[in-house]
């Protein structure tokens, strides 16, 4: 069928991201979100071991950061599980929670492979990234994109994004892309590990 809408998506350049978390803080500040919620999260993924070369051992380690928010998926897992039909996609493909309808049952949180929807006691329901859609409607970029000192984030219509940066949308520790078809384009770094990698671990589990 005809896709009537423009689907926006995020670009994450792992080769540039230093894990400074400015994107995370900018989002919290702009959306006025409490200490336990991060609508954008930065995964620290690291691992490796020692390798023997002749008589010497050398460390063969890797570490990189993946900045993730809601991926405004083309096939979102959150929408069909919401008993109140409180989650919809808007004309630009942003997945949006209607806070009036949301009862905070957390079904969307359990369904989302990216942990995007989060329960907020203060809001009395679920919160998640809405792509800063009001800003995008005015021709601006989301705050996380504008805040990044290394320009490792962007938001564009997904077709433009994939033409420009390629269509890779999964790396460790993210879940397989076929589950929800995330509107996400990733530029891998030198040491980026593939999705499903067992060599590394998330170094900041409490934060994400």
C-alpha positions in Angstrom: 0.0 0.0 0.0 0.9 3.6 -0.4 2.9 5.0 2.5 1.3 8.4 3.0 3.8 9.6 5.5 7.4 10.6 5.7 9.2 8.3 8.1 11.9 10.1 10.1 14.8 8.2 11.6 17.8 8.8 13.8 21.4 8.5 12.6 24.1 7.4 15.1 27.7 7.7 14.2 29.5 5.2 16.5 32.9 6.2 15.0 32.4 9.7 16.3 30.6 9.1 19.6 32.9 9.5 22.7 30.2 8.6 25.2 30.0 12.1 26.7 26.3 11.7 27.2 25.5 15.4 26.4 22.6 14.1 24.2 21.2 12.4 27.3 21.5 15.4 29.5 20.1 17.8 26.8 17.0 15.6 26.4 16.4 15.4 30.2 16.8 19.2 30.5 14.5 20.0 27.5 11.8 17.5 28.5 12.2 18.3 32.2 12.6 14.6 33.2 13.4 13.3 36.6 16.5 11.5 37.8 15.4 7.9 37.0 14.3 8.5 33.4 16.5 8.7 30.4 14.6 8.9 27.1 17.9 8.8 25.3 20.4 6.4 26.7 24.1 5.8 25.9 25.2 2.2 26.1 28.8 1.6 26.9 29.7 -1.7 25.2 33.1 -3.2 26.0 35.0 -6.5 26.1 38.0 -8.4 24.9 40.9 -10.4 26.3 44.6 -11.0 26.1 46.1 -12.5 22.9 49.4 -14.3 22.8 51.9 -13.3 20.1 55.1 -15.3 20.3 56.4 -14.9 23.8 54.3 -11.8 24.6 50.7 -11.2 25.5 48.9 -8.1 24.3 45.5 -6.8 25.3 42.9 -7.1 22.5 40.0 -5.0 23.8 37.3 -2.9 22.4 34.9 -0.3 23.8 32.4 1.9 22.1 29.2 3.8 22.8 25.7 3.5 21.2 23.3 6.4 21.8 19.7 5.1 21.5 16.3 6.6 22.1 13.0 5.5 20.6 13.7 4.3 17.0 10.2 5.2 15.8 10.1 1.8 14.2 8.3 1.0 11.0 6.7 -2.0 12.7 6.6 -0.9 16.3 6.1 -3.6 19.0 4.5 -1.0 21.4 1.4 -0.1 19.4 -0.4 -3.5 19.1 0.1 -4.3 22.8 -1.4 -1.1 24.2 -4.8 -1.9 25.7 -5.9 1.7 25.5 -4.7 2.3 22.0 -2.8 5.2 23.4 0.2 4.9 21.0 0.1 5.9 17.4 2.4 7.0 14.6 2.0 10.5 13.4 2.4 11.9 9.8 6.2 12.0 10.1 6.4 8.4 11.4 7.1 9.4 15.0 5.6 7.0 17.6 3.7 9.0 20.1 2.1 8.2 23.4 -1.2 10.0 24.2 -0.7 10.7 27.9 -4.4 11.3 28.4 -5.2 7.7 27.3 -2.2 6.0 28.9 -2.9 4.1 32.1 0.8 3.3 32.8 0.3 -0.5 32.5 3.9 -0.9 31.1 2.9 -3.3 28.3 4.7 -1.2 25.8 7.8 -1.2 28.0 7.9 -5.0 28.0 7.3 -5.2 24.3 9.9 -2.7 23.1 13.3 -4.3 22.3 15.0 -1.0 22.8 13.6 -0.1 26.2 12.2 3.2 24.9 9.0 3.6 26.8 9.6 4.2 30.5 7.2 4.4 33.4 7.2 7.8 35.2 5.4 8.0 38.6 5.6 11.8 38.2 3.8 11.7 34.9 1.5 8.9 36.0 2.2 6.9 32.9 4.7 6.1 30.2 7.2 8.5 28.7 9.4 8.1 25.7 11.2 10.1 23.0 8.8 11.7 20.5 11.5 12.7 18.1 11.1 16.3 19.4 8.4 16.4 16.8 7.3 19.9 17.6 10.8 21.1 16.8 11.0 19.0 13.6 7.6 20.5 12.5 9.3 23.9 12.7 12.3 22.8 10.7 14.6 22.3 13.6 16.5 19.2 14.8 15.8 17.3 18.0 17.7 18.7 21.0 19.9 15.6 21.3 21.1 16.1 17.7 21.8 19.8 18.3 23.5 19.2 21.6 26.0 16.6 20.3 29.5 18.3 20.4 30.9 15.7 17.9 27.9 15.7 15.5 27.5 12.0 16.0 23.6 12.2 15.8 21.2 13.3 13.1 17.6 13.0 12.2 16.4 12.9 8.6 13.7 11.2 6.6 14.8 7.5 6.7 15.2 7.2 2.9 17.6 10.1 2.8 19.4 8.8 5.8 20.0 5.4 4.3 21.1 6.9 1.0 23.5 9.1 2.8 24.8 6.8 5.6 23.7 3.2 4.7 21.1 1.0 6.2 22.9 -0.7 9.0 20.5 -0.6 12.0 21.9 -3.2 14.4 25.2 -3.6 16.3 25.8 -5.2 19.7 24.2 -4.8 22.2 21.0 -3.9 20.2 18.4 -6.5 19.4 17.8 -7.8 15.9 16.3 -5.2 13.6 13.8 -7.5 11.9 11.7 -7.5 15.1 10.4 -4.0 14.7 12.3 -2.5 11.6 13.7 0.5 13.5 14.0 3.8 11.7 17.7 3.9 12.5 20.9 4.2 10.6 24.2 3.4 12.2 27.7 4.3 11.1 29.9 1.6 12.8 33.3 2.4 14.3 36.5 0.5 13.8 35.9 -1.9 16.6 32.1 -2.2 16.5 30.8 -5.7 17.1 27.9 -7.3 15.2 24.4 -7.8 16.7 24.4 -11.0 18.8 28.1 -10.6 19.8 29.0 -12.6 22.9 32.5 -11.1 23.4 31.4 -7.9 25.2 29.1 -6.7 27.9 27.2 -3.5 28.8 29.4 -1.6 31.2 26.7 0.8 32.5 23.7 -1.4 33.1 22.2 0.8 35.8 22.2 3.8 33.6 20.5 2.3 30.6 
